[in-house]
Amino acid sequence: MDYTKLLEEYDCNACIVSVDTYPDGTYGNILVVDGNKHYKDDIANFTGKPFVENTPYYFSFPKDLNFEDFIYRSAILKQNLHTYVNLYQIGLWLEMYLLPLQSDKENTGYCLYSYIVTPKVSEENMSDISPQTSSAVLATCIKLRGSEDFKDKIKEVTADIRGICRAKRCCILTIDAENETCNVLGDSAAPDRLPFLTTEEERLEFYKLMLTWEKTLAGSTCIIVKNTQDMNIIKERNPEWFESLSAFNVDSMVLFPLRYNDNLLGYIWATNFEVINTVKIKEVLELTTYFIASEIANYQMLRRLEILGTIDLMTGTLNRNAMNNRVSQFDSKDDSIKTIGVVFADLNGLKMVNDHSGHLEGDRFLKTVAAVLRQVFVDDEIYRAGGDEFMILTINDSREEFDEKLRKIREVSESDNQRVNIAVGSFFDDTDMDIRKALRKADEDMYQDKQEYYSRHPEFRYR
């Protein structure tokens, strides 16, 4: 059929797309039949080559499973479709319209595809959605903002999304590139599903698989697998992932990356979902992931600020601010605390190291002492109280356990060379639970130990 006149009526990028259907129920051979001048000029600028009529659509723009599904739904199922997607790889947003057209061929359908490209997101266009979708997205936003516990609200949202998709499992994973692992932020599964990524070994291994998803997305905003035909494309693009999906009996899947300011934070995916509602599910997740990613980014930023506020960056121990806050917590009685052990560890002779070998060498000794303390006080709280002084807090140790830790620290100190020695003071409380008294007694004990050291080595007192 001749659609030339129809195309001329459009003042934006527009083209006619055809798709063939086959007796086995599959579809393929998606061609761009013709386009208006706006479209042809745009394709020439994008590809560097002139547009050619009746050529596969991926000659004009990247191959995309979601685009193929939309073409099929419009051209064959006669659906009017509108969507708004982020072309994150080139920093643009695309508003798409698909209208079904009449066909003069029995096994070929046609649709008109038009689009508008913008450099940034349009909140007005994003909010132009169906009442059902807006209701689902609004409910998600309310829950994301309505709870003080971030992890609890993410778990609740994950369960809601699984319900919308009518899926066997929905999961939100975040990427930890620094430690080369992934974290399960939210996981909602049907009763017959097995637990997922419960060990660190499993998460480390799955992280490697997650790294392959970006390439499998191939520039698309999401991956939707509805049937065997789609699954075979996954098999072709990513055999390892296909094997993993098959092992978990996955026959349908929707996966969306979680991006914020062009940073990939993780993924949300649902498996074995209700494919009849694919368009609605895609529409809901496109918007929901936008808000979820924003919340995750905000949470991670606050966590980083919290770490900066409580961690001593040189030694990796907790800092003085965290120590003061911890001490203040003891103002409220806690019946679960039966014993308190306090240890002060101070470096003797550090000034000499700084003066003779430089502050970098002195910093190295501080880091070494912190590492030793972590080896001895494995599950206890270690604080850098300031300068060359550390405070260790043990909770519910027996006196024997506490004394054994002190023995190990003194053993390390005595075996060290005499340039740097650790002065140790301690106090164990199994009666009053008075943290300030324990701190004072341990500090006095440490000061006495330091004086004894300088009495034996007066040459280090002012060096």
C-alpha positions as CSV (number, residue, x, y, z in Angstrom):
1,M,0.0,0.0,0.0
2,D,1.1,3.6,-0.6
3,Y,1.4,5.5,2.6
4,T,3.3,8.4,1.2
5,K,0.6,11.0,1.6
6,L,-0.1,9.9,5.2
7,L,3.6,10.4,6.0
8,E,3.6,13.9,4.5
9,E,1.0,15.0,7.0
10,Y,3.3,14.4,10.0
11,D,5.5,17.3,11.1
12,C,7.7,15.1,13.3
13,N,9.9,12.0,12.5
14,A,7.5,9.4,11.1
15,C,7.8,6.1,9.2
16,I,5.8,3.0,8.2
17,V,6.9,-0.3,9.7
18,S,5.8,-3.7,8.5
19,V,6.1,-7.0,10.4
20,D,5.5,-10.6,9.1
21,T,3.8,-13.3,11.1
22,Y,4.4,-17.1,10.7
23,P,2.2,-20.2,11.1
24,D,3.9,-21.2,14.3
25,G,2.8,-17.9,16.0
26,T,6.1,-16.2,15.9
27,Y,6.9,-12.9,14.1
28,G,9.9,-11.4,12.3
29,N,11.2,-9.7,9.2
30,I,10.4,-6.2,10.6
31,L,11.0,-3.6,7.8
32,V,11.0,0.1,7.6
33,V,8.9,0.6,4.5
34,D,9.1,4.3,4.0
35,G,9.6,7.5,6.0
36,N,8.9,11.2,5.7
37,K,11.6,13.8,5.1
38,H,12.1,14.4,8.8
39,Y,12.7,10.7,9.5
40,K,15.0,10.2,6.5
41,D,17.1,13.2,7.5
42,D,17.3,12.0,11.1
43,I,18.4,8.5,10.0
44,A,21.0,9.9,7.6
45,N,22.5,12.0,10.5
46,F,22.4,9.1,12.9
47,T,23.9,6.4,10.6
48,G,25.9,8.5,8.2
49,K,24.2,6.8,5.3
50,P,21.1,7.7,3.3
51,F,17.8,5.9,4.2
52,V,16.9,2.9,2.1
53,E,13.2,1.8,1.8
54,N,12.1,-1.7,2.7
55,T,15.1,-2.5,4.8
56,P,15.3,-4.2,8.2
57,Y,14.6,-1.7,11.0
58,Y,18.0,-2.4,12.6
59,F,19.7,-0.8,9.6
60,S,18.3,2.5,10.8
61,F,18.6,2.1,14.6
62,P,19.8,-0.5,17.2
63,K,18.1,-3.9,17.4
64,D,15.8,-3.8,20.4
65,L,13.4,-6.6,21.6
66,N,11.1,-4.0,23.2
67,F,10.8,-2.1,20.0
68,E,10.0,-5.3,18.1
69,D,7.3,-6.1,20.7
70,F,5.7,-2.7,20.3
71,I,5.7,-3.0,16.5
72,Y,4.1,-6.4,16.8
73,R,1.4,-5.2,19.2
74,S,0.5,-2.2,17.0
75,A,0.8,-3.8,13.5
76,I,-0.6,-7.2,14.3
77,L,-2.7,-6.8,17.5
78,K,-4.0,-3.4,16.4
79,Q,-3.1,-1.6,19.6
80,N,-2.5,2.2,19.8
81,L,0.6,2.6,21.8
82,H,2.5,5.5,23.4
83,T,5.6,5.3,25.5
84,Y,8.4,7.5,26.8
85,V,11.9,6.1,27.2
86,N,15.4,7.2,28.1
87,L,18.1,6.7,25.5
88,Y,20.7,6.8,28.3
89,Q,23.7,5.8,26.0
90,I,23.3,9.0,24.0
91,G,21.8,11.2,26.7
92,L,18.4,11.7,25.0
93,W,14.7,11.0,25.8
94,L,12.4,9.5,23.2
95,E,8.6,9.9,23.1
96,M,7.1,7.2,20.8
97,Y,3.7,6.8,19.2
98,L,2.5,3.7,17.3
99,L,-0.7,3.6,15.3
100,P,-2.0,0.4,13.5
101,L,-2.7,0.7,9.8
102,Q,-4.7,-1.3,7.3
103,S,-2.8,-4.1,5.4
104,D,-3.3,-5.5,2.0
105,K,-1.3,-8.6,2.8
106,E,-2.6,-11.6,4.7
107,N,0.5,-12.3,6.9
108,T,1.9,-8.8,7.1
109,G,0.8,-6.0,9.4
110,Y,1.7,-2.3,9.2
111,C,1.9,0.5,11.7
112,L,2.9,4.1,11.7
113,Y,5.8,4.9,14.0
114,S,6.5,8.5,15.0
115,Y,8.8,9.9,17.6
116,I,10.1,13.1,19.2
117,V,13.6,13.3,20.6
118,T,14.4,15.7,23.5
119,P,17.7,16.3,25.4
120,K,16.1,16.0,28.9
121,V,13.1,14.4,30.6
122,S,9.7,16.0,30.4
123,E,7.8,15.6,33.7
124,E,4.6,16.5,31.9
125,N,5.0,13.7,29.3
126,M,6.1,11.2,32.0
127,S,2.9,11.9,34.0
128,D,0.7,11.4,30.9
129,I,-0.2,7.8,31.7
130,S,-3.2,5.6,32.3
131,P,-5.2,5.9,35.6
132,Q,-4.2,2.3,36.5
133,T,-0.5,3.0,35.9
134,S,-0.6,6.3,37.7
135,S,-2.3,4.7,40.7
136,A,0.3,2.0,40.9
137,V,3.2,4.4,40.6
138,L,1.7,6.8,43.1
139,A,1.3,4.0,45.6
140,T,5.0,3.2,45.2
141,C,6.0,6.8,45.7
142,I,3.9,7.1,48.9
143,K,5.5,4.0,50.3
144,L,9.0,5.1,49.4
145,R,8.5,8.3,51.3
146,G,6.2,7.0,54.1
147,S,8.6,4.8,56.1
148,E,11.7,5.7,58.1
149,D,13.3,2.3,57.5
150,F,14.6,2.3,54.0
151,K,15.1,-1.4,53.7
152,D,11.6,-2.2,55.0
153,K,10.0,0.1,52.5
154,I,12.0,-1.3,49.6
155,K,11.0,-4.8,50.6
156,E,7.3,-3.7,50.6
157,V,7.7,-2.0,47.2
158,T,9.3,-5.2,45.8
159,A,6.3,-7.2,47.0
160,D,3.9,-4.7,45.4
161,I,5.7,-4.9,42.0
162,R,5.6,-8.7,42.1
163,G,1.9,-8.3,42.6
164,I,1.5,-5.9,39.7
165,C,3.5,-8.3,37.4
166,R,1.8,-11.4,38.9
167,A,5.3,-12.8,38.9
168,K,6.8,-15.8,40.8
169,R,9.7,-13.6,42.0
170,C,10.6,-9.9,42.0
171,C,14.0,-8.8,43.1
172,I,16.0,-5.5,43.5
173,L,19.7,-5.9,43.3
174,T,22.4,-3.2,43.8
175,I,25.9,-3.3,42.5
176,D,28.9,-3.1,44.8
177,A,31.7,-2.5,42.2
178,E,34.3,-1.8,44.9
179,N,33.9,-5.2,46.5
180,E,32.9,-6.9,43.2
181,T,29.7,-8.3,44.6
182,C,25.9,-7.5,44.6
183,N,23.4,-6.9,47.4
184,V,19.8,-8.1,47.6
185,L,17.9,-5.0,48.6
186,G,14.5,-6.5,48.1
187,D,13.3,-10.0,47.3
188,S,9.7,-11.1,47.1
189,A,9.0,-14.7,46.0
190,A,6.1,-17.2,45.7
191,P,6.2,-19.9,48.4
192,D,7.4,-22.5,46.0
193,R,10.5,-20.4,45.1
194,L,13.9,-21.2,46.7
195,P,15.9,-18.6,48.7
196,F,18.0,-16.4,46.4
197,L,21.7,-15.3,46.9
198,T,21.9,-16.2,50.6
199,T,25.7,-16.5,50.8
200,E,28.5,-14.1,49.9
201,E,29.9,-16.7,47.6
202,E,26.7,-16.8,45.6
203,R,26.6,-13.0,45.5
204,L,30.2,-12.8,44.3
205,E,29.5,-15.2,41.5
206,F,26.2,-13.6,40.5
207,Y,27.9,-10.2,40.3
208,K,30.0,-11.6,37.4
209,L,26.8,-12.5,35.6
210,M,25.3,-9.1,36.3
211,L,28.2,-7.4,34.5
212,T,27.1,-9.1,31.3
213,W,23.6,-7.6,31.4
214,E,24.7,-4.2,30.2
215,K,25.9,-5.7,26.9
216,T,22.8,-7.8,26.6
217,L,20.6,-4.7,27.0
218,A,22.5,-3.4,23.9
219,G,21.3,0.2,24.6
220,S,17.7,-0.7,25.4
221,T,16.0,0.6,28.5
222,C,14.9,-2.8,29.5
223,I,14.7,-6.5,28.6
224,I,11.4,-8.2,28.3
225,V,11.2,-12.0,27.6
226,K,7.7,-13.2,27.0
227,N,8.1,-16.5,25.1
228,T,10.5,-19.0,23.6
229,Q,11.3,-16.7,20.7
230,D,12.5,-13.9,23.1
231,M,14.3,-16.5,25.2
232,N,16.2,-17.7,22.2
233,I,17.5,-14.2,21.6
234,I,18.8,-14.1,25.2
235,K,20.4,-17.5,24.4
236,E,22.1,-16.0,21.4
237,R,23.2,-12.8,23.1
238,N,24.2,-14.2,26.5
239,P,24.5,-18.0,26.7
240,E,25.7,-18.0,30.3
241,W,22.7,-16.0,31.5
242,F,20.3,-18.2,29.4
243,E,21.7,-21.2,31.3
244,S,21.1,-19.6,34.6
245,L,17.5,-18.7,33.7
246,S,16.9,-22.2,32.5
247,A,18.3,-23.7,35.7
248,F,15.7,-21.6,37.7
249,N,12.9,-22.6,35.3
250,V,12.4,-19.0,34.1
251,D,10.2,-18.8,31.0
252,S,9.4,-15.1,31.1
253,M,11.2,-12.2,32.6
254,V,11.3,-8.4,32.7
255,L,14.5,-6.6,33.7
256,F,15.1,-2.9,34.2
257,P,18.4,-1.2,35.1
258,L,18.3,1.3,38.0
259,R,20.0,4.4,36.8
260,Y,20.5,7.8,38.5
261,N,22.4,10.6,36.9
262,D,23.8,8.2,34.3
263,N,25.2,5.9,37.1
264,L,24.1,2.3,37.1
265,L,23.0,1.5,40.7
266,G,21.6,-2.0,40.1
267,Y,18.6,-3.8,38.6
268,I,15.0,-4.7,39.3
269,W,13.6,-7.8,37.6
270,A,10.6,-10.1,37.8
271,T,10.4,-13.6,36.5
272,N,7.5,-15.8,35.3
273,F,5.2,-12.9,35.1
274,E,1.7,-12.5,33.5
275,V,2.7,-11.8,29.9
276,I,-0.8,-10.8,28.8
277,N,-0.2,-7.5,30.7
278,T,3.3,-6.8,29.3
279,V,2.5,-3.3,28.1
280,K,1.0,-2.3,31.4
281,I,3.9,-3.9,33.3
282,K,6.5,-2.1,31.2
283,E,4.7,1.2,31.6
284,V,4.6,0.8,35.4
285,L,8.2,-0.3,35.8
286,E,9.5,2.5,33.5
287,L,8.2,5.1,35.9
288,T,8.6,3.1,39.1
289,T,12.3,2.4,38.5
290,Y,12.8,6.2,38.0
291,F,11.7,6.8,41.6
292,I,13.3,3.7,43.1
293,A,16.7,4.6,41.6
294,S,16.4,8.1,43.1
295,E,15.6,6.7,46.6
296,I,18.5,4.2,46.4
297,A,20.9,7.0,45.3
298,N,19.8,9.2,48.2
299,Y,20.1,6.3,50.6
300,Q,23.6,5.5,49.4
301,M,24.7,9.1,49.7
302,L,23.4,9.3,53.3
303,R,25.3,6.0,54.1
304,R,28.5,7.5,52.6
305,L,28.0,10.6,54.8
306,E,27.4,8.4,57.8
307,I,30.6,6.5,57.2
308,L,32.5,9.7,56.8
309,G,31.1,10.9,60.0
310,T,31.9,7.8,62.0
311,I,35.0,6.2,60.4
312,D,38.6,7.2,60.8
313,L,39.7,7.3,57.2
314,M,43.4,6.6,58.0
315,T,43.0,3.5,60.2
316,G,39.5,2.3,59.2
317,T,38.5,2.2,62.9
318,L,35.5,4.1,64.3
319,N,36.4,7.7,65.0
320,R,36.1,9.9,68.1
321,N,32.7,11.3,67.1
322,A,31.3,7.7,66.9
323,M,32.9,7.0,70.3
324,N,31.2,9.9,72.0
325,N,27.9,8.9,70.5
326,R,28.4,5.4,71.7
327,V,29.2,6.5,75.2
328,S,26.0,8.7,75.3
329,Q,24.0,5.6,74.5
330,F,24.9,4.2,77.9
331,D,22.8,6.9,79.5
332,S,19.8,4.7,78.7
333,K,19.8,1.5,80.7
334,D,20.2,-1.6,78.6
335,D,19.4,-4.8,80.5
336,S,21.0,-6.9,77.7
337,I,24.5,-5.6,78.7
338,K,25.9,-7.7,81.5
339,T,29.6,-6.7,81.4
340,I,31.6,-3.8,80.0
341,G,35.3,-4.0,79.1
342,V,37.3,-0.9,78.2
343,V,40.8,-0.9,76.8
344,F,43.0,2.2,76.0
345,A,45.9,1.5,73.7
346,D,48.4,4.4,73.1
347,L,51.6,4.3,70.9
348,N,54.8,5.1,72.8
349,G,57.6,6.6,70.8
350,L,55.5,7.7,67.8
351,K,57.0,11.2,67.9
352,M,60.4,9.8,67.4
353,V,59.3,7.9,64.3
354,N,57.6,11.0,62.9
355,D,60.7,13.2,63.6
356,H,63.3,10.7,62.3
357,S,61.4,8.8,59.6
358,G,58.6,11.2,58.6
359,H,54.9,11.3,59.2
360,L,54.2,8.8,56.4
361,E,56.1,6.2,58.4
362,G,54.3,7.3,61.5
363,D,50.9,6.9,59.7
364,R,52.1,3.4,58.7
365,F,52.6,2.5,62.3
366,L,49.2,3.8,63.3
367,K,47.6,1.6,60.6
368,T,49.7,-1.4,61.7
369,V,48.5,-1.0,65.3
370,A,44.9,-0.7,64.1
371,A,45.2,-3.9,62.2
372,V,46.6,-5.7,65.2
373,L,43.8,-4.4,67.4
374,R,41.3,-5.7,64.8
375,Q,43.0,-9.2,64.9
376,V,42.7,-9.4,68.7
377,F,39.3,-7.7,69.2
378,V,37.6,-9.3,66.3
379,D,33.9,-8.7,67.2
380,D,34.5,-5.7,69.5
381,E,34.2,-1.9,68.9
382,I,37.5,-0.2,68.1
383,Y,37.7,3.6,68.1
384,R,40.6,6.0,67.3
385,A,40.1,8.4,70.3
386,G,42.6,10.9,68.8
387,G,46.2,11.2,67.8
388,D,48.0,8.0,68.7
389,E,45.3,6.7,71.1
390,F,42.7,3.9,70.6
391,M,39.8,2.9,72.7
392,I,38.3,-0.6,72.6
393,L,34.9,-1.5,74.0
394,T,33.9,-5.1,74.7
395,I,30.3,-6.0,75.6
396,N,29.3,-9.2,77.5
397,D,32.8,-10.7,77.6
398,S,33.6,-12.9,80.6
399,R,36.5,-11.7,82.7
400,E,38.5,-14.7,81.3
401,E,37.8,-13.7,77.7
402,F,38.7,-10.0,78.4
403,D,42.0,-11.0,80.2
404,E,43.0,-13.2,77.3
405,K,42.6,-10.4,74.8
406,L,44.7,-8.1,77.1
407,R,47.4,-10.8,77.2
408,K,47.5,-11.0,73.4
409,I,47.9,-7.3,73.0
410,R,50.7,-7.1,75.6
411,E,52.4,-10.0,73.9
412,V,52.3,-8.2,70.6
413,S,53.6,-5.0,72.2
414,E,56.5,-6.7,74.0
415,S,57.5,-8.6,70.9
416,D,57.6,-5.4,68.8
417,N,60.9,-3.4,68.4
418,Q,61.5,-0.6,70.8
419,R,60.8,2.2,68.3
420,V,57.0,1.9,68.8
421,N,55.5,0.3,71.8
422,I,51.8,0.1,72.9
423,A,50.9,1.4,76.3
424,V,47.8,-0.5,77.5
425,G,45.2,0.3,80.2
426,S,42.0,-1.5,81.0
427,F,39.0,-1.8,83.2
428,F,36.4,-4.6,83.5
429,D,33.0,-3.8,84.9
430,D,30.5,-6.6,85.7
431,T,28.6,-4.7,88.5
432,D,27.9,-1.0,87.9
433,M,27.7,-0.8,84.1
434,D,29.1,2.7,84.5
435,I,30.8,3.5,81.1
436,R,32.3,6.8,82.2
437,K,33.9,5.2,85.3
438,A,35.3,2.4,83.1
439,L,36.7,4.9,80.7
440,R,38.4,6.9,83.5
441,K,39.9,3.9,85.2
442,A,41.2,2.4,81.9
443,D,42.7,5.8,81.0
444,E,44.4,6.0,84.4
445,D,45.7,2.5,83.9
446,M,47.1,3.3,80.5
447,Y,48.8,6.5,81.7
448,Q,50.5,4.5,84.4
449,D,51.7,1.9,81.9
450,K,53.0,4.7,79.7
451,Q,54.9,6.2,82.6
452,E,56.5,2.9,83.4
453,Y,57.6,2.6,79.8
454,Y,59.3,6.0,79.7
455,S,60.9,5.2,83.1
456,R,62.6,2.2,81.4
457,H,63.3,4.2,78.2
458,P,63.8,7.9,79.2
459,E,65.5,8.5,75.8
460,F,62.1,8.3,74.1
461,R,60.2,10.6,76.5
462,Y,60.5,13.7,74.4
463,R,61.3,12.2,71.1
